[in-house]
Amino acid sequence: MAASYIIPIRTLMNDMRDLAALIRSRTPIIVIETMEEPRALKLLEDFAHDKGQALYRWSAAAGLSLLNFRYGGRDTGGRRDNGLTLVDDYRVESDRGSGTKRDVDDTQPLPAALQFIDQSGQAGLYVLLDVHHYLEDPVVLRLLREIALDHAVDNRTLVLVSPSLALPPKLARHAAHVHLSLPDEARIRELLETEFALYERAGGRIRRDAQMDDAMVRYASGLCEEDVRQLLRQSIRDDGALTGRDLQRAARAKQQSMPGLTLEAALEGADAIGGLTRLRRWLAQRRPIFLGDVSRPGLPTPKGVLIMGVQGCGKSLAAKATAAAWGLPLLRLDIGALYDKFQGETERKLRDALTAAEGMQPVVMWIDEIEKGLAVDGGNSDGGVSRRVLGTLLTWMAERNARIFIVATANDVQALPPELIRKGRFDEMFFVDLPDAPARETIFRIQLARHKLDGGGFDLKALALRTDGMSGAEIEQAVVSALYETLPDGRAPDMAALLAEIGRTRPLSVLMAEKIAALRAWATERCVMAD
């Protein structure tokens, strides 16, 4: 199966370069975490063929096999060497274009295969498939470590291929990872054209929409090639067209493959929120540069914003409105969902999530309530995990080249680490205050339209005056409560019903007046007002 797996030349060259660099540097253990096992095996076969190295493969089903045996290798008397060693217990399995496959008898159990490698194995690559099930076996761990420790003499490289693999610390220090490159935008478009052509050749009638094609390319970015091909095939062969339902399918596929990341539904447009005029103008000015519509030498690409403010005043909506205004997917990063009980796993999951986000660029990445995933006590309360997570995030923010615009939101400014809010981490820090009268009027108009209520029957200016001190979320809930109050009577709420609900509401600005006053005082000296 591996021999027939087709990989684009540009992708193969990048992966081959990474693999060759690790082998040249005499890395004892190479880890390839991937769901595309045929692609990984094809890469290793091509490398072994080009470099003239022996290539072994082990699986629990087939045991250990030499995939590229050739007669004529020099006899070393059983010594481990760079040449090929003939061993009596090989059995010819099948012929291949580049050599002959030979099985090593009695090596289906992994300890037996590792003992063979340790005692009789020649120099070369030893590919072990799905060994993650065996890493709690002390015998397996000891044999893996002995082979790794002898690498400098014996030149036997272990390549562990698995969908997911976390090495124990005693092995991790000998290992390095190869990450198979993801298909870029050009490759996804090639696959899209191929699937449309195949569907049409089979007699299907295709319907194309350029905007929907572009959206699917963005949504499919970040998936491995096998998943992209399967996704496009399912979407096109369903009805010959790409639709909003297909984008939702792509969103679900990405959500399963990106731990800690969620593809959020975008707003219908930036006008779906009230107020935040200064923030929206700031975003509109930077949109052409970020999307590449305008190029000006020396002008840096926008990196992101930190939005703080009163709860319920539209910080989350601002992130969604940014994605809607720029026409980009919105990824939500949940740092809390990445925390793991095993040492180093939390940081690894964060790096994997950020790598997945880079594969989907250009994209808006929303980090909601960022202070809850990061600690300001030096990480003393969690063994230093949050401190290391902060370091990983800050390093990525400083070094990234991907077009990922970060919108981080926070409620508790006192809980934010100083390293995060210093100048340079974000392009700007905005503060979202309670909406003023014009913004409240806009919010009422949006909410009434959302619930299919005739705005002409309401005095919006009077409603805005009566809701001084209320947040956008509180205004929304007042409309919802009025709908429930009038539901038993079978009628829609009127002005009187809405005013009654407003009168029963005790806004946060009253319940938490002291905290909100302190928050405003802090933001006045440090932030730009969003409105």
LODREN-340049 format. One line per field, with one value per residue (C-alpha): chain; x, y, z. Coordinates in pm, whole numbers. Example, Ala and Ser with C-alpha at 12.3 -4.5 7.8 and 13.67 -1.06 7.14 Angstrom:
unit: c(A A) .
c1: c(1230 1367) .
c2: c(-450 -106) .
c3: c(780 714) .
END
This chain:
unit: c(A A A A A A A A A A A A A A A A A A A A A A A A A A A A A A A A A A A A A A A A A A A A A A A A A A A A A A A A A A A A A A A A A A A A A A A A A A A A A A A A A A A A A A A A A A A A A A A A A A A A A A A A A A A A A A A A A A A A A A A A A A A A A A A A A A A A A A A A A A A A A A A A A A A A A A A A A A A A A A A A A A A A A A A A A A A A A A A A A A A A A A A A A A A A A A A A A A A A A A A A A A A A A A A A A A A A A A A A A A A A A A A A A A A A A A A A A A A A A A A A A A A A A A A A A A A A A A A A A A A A A A A A A A A A A A A A A A A A A A A A A A A A A A A A A A A A A A A A A A A A A A A A A A A A A A A A A A A A A A A A A A A A A A A A A A A A A A A A A A A A A A A A A A A A A A A A A A A A A A A A A A A A A A A A A A A A A A A A A A A A A A A A A A A A A A A A A A A A A A A A A A A A A A A A A A A A A A A A A A A A A A A A A A A A A A A A A A A A A A A A A A A A A A A A A A A A A A A A A A A A A A A A A A A A A A A A A A A A A A A A A A A A A A A A A A A A A A A A A A A A A A A A A A A A A A A A A A A A A A A A A A A A A A A A A A A) .
c1: c(0 282 440 130 76 114 276 323 689 715 567 790 1101 1023 955 1260 1482 1359 1405 1754 1864 1770 1940 2255 2264 2263 1929 1863 1482 1263 894 636 290 45 -281 -128 72 103 251 506 607 643 869 1088 1105 1216 1478 1617 1628 1806 2061 2112 2010 1841 1475 1293 927 757 387 203 29 330 633 968 1051 1342 1170 1463 1689 1937 2171 2533 2567 2906 2929 3049 3043 2731 2886 2669 2782 2655 2643 2362 2391 2241 2061 1945 1599 1483 1203 1131 785 746 944 956 1092 1382 1458 1307 1102 1216 1042 1231 1074 928 926 556 592 758 1013 1130 1167 1361 1588 1664 1745 1961 2154 2160 2030 2239 2270 1962 1612 1375 1015 794 420 178 418 222 37 363 532 429 615 950 1115 1016 1134 1470 1529 1437 1677 1962 1923 1921 2232 2419 2327 2664 2831 2567 2393 2045 1774 1435 1142 822 511 182 -131 -39 272 401 744 851 1120 1397 1329 1223 1577 1699 1416 1316 992 923 596 463 382 18 -117 -95 -366 -241 -248 -600 -716 -557 -748 -1068 -1035 -954 -1264 -1490 -1342 -1389 -1751 -1820 -1645 -1873 -2174 -2255 -2363 -2145 -2239 -1951 -1943 -1607 -1673 -1780 -1470 -1250 -1429 -1384 -1011 -979 -1187 -993 -655 -483 -610 -379 -404 -592 -858 -882 -937 -1202 -1378 -1389 -1506 -1794 -1894 -1889 -2038 -2329 -2490 -2221 -2175 -2017 -2272 -2290 -2364 -2034 -1852 -2012 -1886 -1537 -1568 -1656 -1363 -1121 -1263 -1187 -831 -741 -733 -825 -943 -1303 -1416 -1678 -1975 -1909 -2156 -2343 -2152 -1968 -2288 -2443 -2311 -2384 -2116 -1741 -1699 -1334 -1238 -1422 -1252 -911 -982 -1103 -776 -566 -777 -615 -263 -348 -531 -258 -487 -245 133 352 721 816 459 423 136 -121 -72 -373 -559 -631 -986 -1075 -1391 -1710 -1874 -2155 -2050 -1949 -1589 -1672 -1891 -1596 -1390 -1673 -1727 -1356 -1373 -1697 -1562 -1243 -1419 -1202 -1267 -1279 -1085 -1138 -842 -943 -621 -795 -892 -523 -419 -292 -176 142 463 512 186 6 279 289 -87 -60 215 5 -297 -93 57 -293 -402 -103 -216 -547 -406 -524 -747 -870 -788 -996 -858 -1154 -1091 -721 -644 -812 -559 -253 -131 31 167 460 272 320 -37 -7 354 466 248 74 409 543 221 263 622 520 245 463 745 503 349 692 825 525 517 173 -114 -304 -476 -526 -825 -771 -1045 -1018 -1247 -1004 -720 -545 -500 -314 61 272 463 140 23 349 371 458 268 -47 -88 -333 -529 -893 -1139 -1507 -1720 -2094 -2270 -2374 -2725 -2669 -2508 -2796 -3042 -2854 -2850 -3227 -3273 -3055 -3226 -3578 -3490 -3326 -3648 -3863 -4032 -4149 -3912 -4166 -4380 -4104 -3960 -3593 -3472 -3691 -3567 -3207 -3269 -3433 -3142 -2859 -2598 -2711 -2479 -2560 -2613 -2859 -3052 -3071 -3204 -3466 -3602 -3593 -3772 -4044 -4096 -4145 -4378 -4616 -4589 -4882 -5110 -5016 -4902 -4579 -4427 -4503 -4336 -4503 -4393 -4035 -4025 -4160 -3876 -3622 -3762 -3714 -3351 -3072 -2771 -2417 -2318 -2534 -2462 -2084 -2051 -1721 -1543 -1661 -1550 -1203 -1190 -1275 -1013 -747 -840 -851 -474 -377 -621 -784 -1160 -1335 -1621) .
c2: c(0 239 202 331 626 947 1248 1588 1651 1976 1811 1505 1720 1914 1600 1424 1716 1705 1329 1341 1615 1405 1091 1283 1422 1061 1082 734 754 941 980 1038 1105 1082 927 895 578 494 837 797 454 587 863 614 375 655 771 420 367 699 651 278 196 -120 -68 -289 -266 -418 -453 -668 -847 -926 -910 -777 -770 -643 -457 -402 -706 -748 -1036 -944 -754 -809 -1077 -933 -1256 -1152 -821 -507 -286 -52 -342 -597 -906 -1240 -1412 -1773 -1717 -1485 -1608 -1460 -1300 -1118 -933 -554 -321 -215 -550 -848 -853 -1101 -1178 -1240 -1545 -1536 -1155 -1078 -1000 -660 -772 -1049 -804 -561 -841 -930 -567 -533 -857 -917 -609 -441 -69 92 213 12 129 23 71 148 87 324 21 -127 171 69 -263 -226 -486 -294 35 -116 -270 54 242 -5 20 400 403 180 402 575 237 39 314 160 425 345 517 505 566 605 823 949 880 1020 887 841 1090 827 772 1125 1256 1030 1119 1385 1436 1461 1636 1549 1870 1959 2038 2407 2613 2530 2157 2173 2348 2072 1813 2014 2033 1662 1563 1786 1636 1280 1348 1503 1216 972 1148 1386 1745 1990 2336 2568 2882 3060 3203 2866 2704 2962 2905 2528 2570 2780 2542 2237 2397 2234 1883 1612 1532 1206 1383 1671 1431 1236 1557 1697 1365 1339 1701 1692 1348 1434 1672 1795 2125 2278 2419 2565 2216 2099 2378 2259 1908 2051 2239 1917 1737 2008 2010 1639 1683 1998 1947 2264 2438 2496 2638 2895 3008 3360 3645 3742 4067 4319 4524 4250 4425 4767 5020 4948 5207 5286 4919 4849 5144 5022 4675 4815 5008 4695 4451 4517 4467 4146 3992 4097 4321 4610 4588 4856 4781 4812 4803 4502 4260 4309 4054 4093 4279 4227 4325 4383 4517 4476 4134 4110 4415 4243 4126 3785 3943 4164 3852 3711 4045 4064 3730 3832 4171 4015 3714 3464 3148 3200 2954 2951 2833 2689 2675 2505 2209 2141 2075 1720 1529 1403 1603 1810 1699 2031 2225 1967 1992 2371 2351 2103 2335 2633 2429 2325 2690 2783 2524 2705 3055 3319 3294 3486 3303 3392 3320 3375 3466 3423 3495 3171 2957 3145 3205 3510 3325 3179 2855 2754 2632 2384 2273 2534 2408 2741 2922 2688 2728 3105 3074 2852 3093 3404 3245 3147 3496 3654 3418 3326 3416 3273 3508 3446 3747 3695 3840 3770 3869 3910 4000 4013 4244 4191 3823 3892 3815 4129 3958 3927 4287 4466 4666 4456 4141 4283 4568 4739 4690 4796 4843 4768 4978 4971 5081 5444 5552 5529 5186 5064 5183 4981 4675 4695 4721 4414 4208 4294 4200 3876 3770 3888 4169 4481 4757 5017 4934 5029 5367 5279 5612 5569 5214 5334 5598 5348 5102 5331 5112 4788 4575 4434 4087 4230 4406 4082 3896 4164 4104 3726 3753 3970 3703 3438 3658 3713 3359 3214 3486 3403 3756 3931 4160 4531 4840 4804 4440 4526 4822 4598 4351 4631 4754 4409 4385 4464 4526 4422 4787 4816 4477 4508 4886 4902 4642 4799 5144 5003 4832 5154 5348 5090 5096 5475 5502 5185 5106 5254 5284 5056 5304) .
c3: c(0 83 -259 -434 -201 -402 -237 -407 -490 -292 18 -12 -43 275 478 331 429 790 813 659 900 1202 1069 980 1334 1464 1644 1794 1800 1551 1629 1355 1499 1211 1097 748 805 430 366 647 518 164 292 479 181 -49 199 247 -130 -197 83 37 392 518 607 855 956 1259 1339 1590 1302 1080 1306 1185 813 606 324 88 116 -170 -239 -263 61 213 480 808 1002 1189 1300 1304 1021 754 506 478 696 588 871 842 990 707 488 144 140 -191 -451 -464 -724 -501 -339 -165 151 414 742 1062 1228 1578 1607 1636 2008 2035 2299 2063 1774 1992 2116 1755 1673 1984 1936 1559 1384 1119 1062 912 985 1203 1169 1461 1410 1694 1982 2207 2346 2480 2646 2996 2965 3151 2925 2612 2761 2859 2517 2338 2560 2506 2130 2157 2379 2129 1833 1818 1755 1569 1369 1410 1402 1551 1381 1587 1376 1561 1558 1905 2107 2436 2525 2888 2994 2986 2614 2522 2578 2295 2055 1806 1616 1244 1163 820 637 580 233 152 -17 -367 -294 -146 -462 -671 -470 -505 -883 -898 -701 -910 -1229 -1103 -1010 -1351 -1531 -1349 -1500 -1217 -1270 -1082 -957 -865 -654 -633 -288 -153 -306 -132 198 173 104 421 629 506 579 873 798 669 298 349 556 307 19 210 317 -37 -179 68 10 -371 -425 -200 -449 -689 -506 -197 47 395 525 378 560 883 807 758 1087 1270 1106 1215 1566 1602 1479 1676 2054 2240 1922 1820 1490 1589 1385 1256 1270 956 951 1166 1194 1408 1721 1863 1952 1959 1684 1762 1772 1447 1274 1399 1256 924 882 929 730 386 521 707 411 168 -38 17 56 205 274 639 766 1001 964 1244 1523 1748 2019 2387 2478 2841 2993 3187 3163 2909 2710 2387 2417 2272 2006 1910 1830 1618 1448 1360 1178 1006 893 757 602 788 995 1371 1587 1961 2171 2508 2710 3001 2780 2708 3067 3120 3426 3256 3262 2947 2782 2837 2660 2380 2330 2316 2053 1853 1872 1757 1473 1366 1372 1153 902 869 809 744 1047 1351 1676 1979 2328 2559 2924 2874 3239 3349 3164 3290 3645 3802 4109 3918 3866 4231 4259 3971 3980 3727 3440 3380 3386 3117 2918 2935 2816 2524 2423 2450 2249 1975 1970 1932 1664 1453 1085 1014 941 1263 1417 1790 1973 2344 2589 2966 3253 3547 3453 3785 3701 3376 3385 3331 3048 2852 2867 2803 2481 2179 2272 2115 1870 2105 2426 2413 2696 2638 2874 2932 2612 2579 2471 2091 2132 2351 2086 1824 2051 2096 1720 1662 1933 1819 1462 1577 1749 1456 1650 1469 1574 1465 1768 2014 2112 2087 2227 2535 2581 2555 2823 3058 3032 3145 3317 3151 2941 2600 2750 3004 2728 2533 2836 2895 2543 2595 2931 2774 2509 2777 2980 2687 2548 2753 2618 2259 2184 2107 2371 2341 2479 2819 2859 2769 3009 3285 3233 3230 3561 3717 3604 3851 3629 3714 3728 4041 4198 4148 4142 4335 4120 3795 3913 3993 3653 3474 3671 3579 3210 3179 3212 3026 2745 2439 2472 2224 2181) .
END
